[in-house]
Amino acid sequence: MIILNVCTIITSTNKINTTNKKHTNMSKIKENESPTTAAIKLIGGKWKLCILWQLSQKKMRFGELQRAVGNITQQMLSKQLKEMSNDNLIKRKVYEVIPPKVEYSLTAFGKSGIPVLTELCNWASKK
């Protein structure tokens, strides 16, 4: 299992086009913010990169994802998954069975970030 520990983020002076209002956090970005700021608003936080990495491997149920991510509380995982769903990074599929079954997987937009995440992991392992 790859553990992500990113300590430094290089900022960019490039400006971002804010005409795309598709993603929740992306719509809050100001025109004068850098693309790095936009990315941090989308995947920032302690757990989102780990969740993305786990879901890049396969679809997972809540408990399975919690065990795979590691030391994360149910409340925090639930919060992170909700934010990521609102930002169209993951999709939540509910099965109409008893007991309830919910699966999480990456959306096309979420999958598009996996090459960047892979490169970030490669970069972090070089230290």
N, C-alpha and C positions, 0 to 999 in steps of 0.2 A: 504494500500500500504506500502510495506516495503521500507524504505529509507536506502541505504547502506552508512555508514560513517566509513570507515576503516582507522584508523590512524597508525596502527603498522603492519608491516609485518615481520614475523620471517624468517630469512634467513637460508638456509641449506648449509652444506658443501659437500653434495653429488654432484657428477658430472653428466652431462647429455650426453646421446648418441646423437650425431648430424648426424647420418646416415639417419634419416628421413627428407627429404627435401620437404615434402608435403605442408607445410604451409609457407607462405611468410616470416613472422617474424621469424619463427622457423629456417629457413635456414640461418639466419644471426647470430645465436647463436654460440659462440666460444666453443670449447671443454672444456675449463677450467671454464665456467660459471655454476652457480648453477641452479637447477631446478626452484628455486624461481625467478631468473632473467629471465629464459625462460618464465615462466608464466606471469610475469609483462610485458614482451615485447608483449605477445599475448593479454592480457586483461587489460593492464595498461591504465591509463587515467581516467578522471573524469566521463565519461558517459558509458563506455562499460559494466560495471557490471549491471547498471540500464537497459540498452538496453537488455542484455542477460536475465535478470529477467523478463522483460515485455514479451519478445518473448517466454519465457518458459511457459507462461500462454496460449498463442494462437498466431495464425498468425495475423499480423497487417499490415495495410497500413501506408504510411509515416505520414500523418496527425494524425492518430489515435495513432501512436507510439510517435509522438512529444508531444501530449497532455498527454499521459500516463507517459512519462519520466519527464515532467515538464519543468523547466526553461532552455530549450536548444534551440539554434537558428537553423533555417533550414540549414544554412551552416555547422554548427558543426555536426548536426545529419547526414547530407549527407556524410560528411567526415568520421565519425565514422562507418557508415554503409558500406561505400566503403572499409575501412580497414578491417572490420570484414568479409566482403565477400571475400576479397583477402586472408584472413587467414583461410577460410573455416569454420568459426563459424556460419555464416548465409547464407541463399540462398535468392536470389532476383528473384521473378517470375513476369514477365511482361506479361500482358494480352493485346492482340491486339484488343482493343476497343477504342472508342472515347467517352468521354475523357480517356486518358491513365490511366490504373490501374496497380499498382505494389504492390505486397504483399511480406512481409519479414517473414521468419520463420527460425528456428534453423536447422542446418544440424545435422547429427548423431554425428559428432565431437562436435558441440556446445551443443547438449543435454547431452553429456557425462560429461560436466563440471557443470551441474545443481546440482548434489548432493554436490559437493564441494561448490558451491555458497550458497546452503541451509545451510550447516554447517557454513559457514562464517557469514551468517545472524544470525544464532543461537548464535554463539560466540559473535557477536557484541551486541546482545540484552541482554547479561548477565552482561554488565558493570554497 
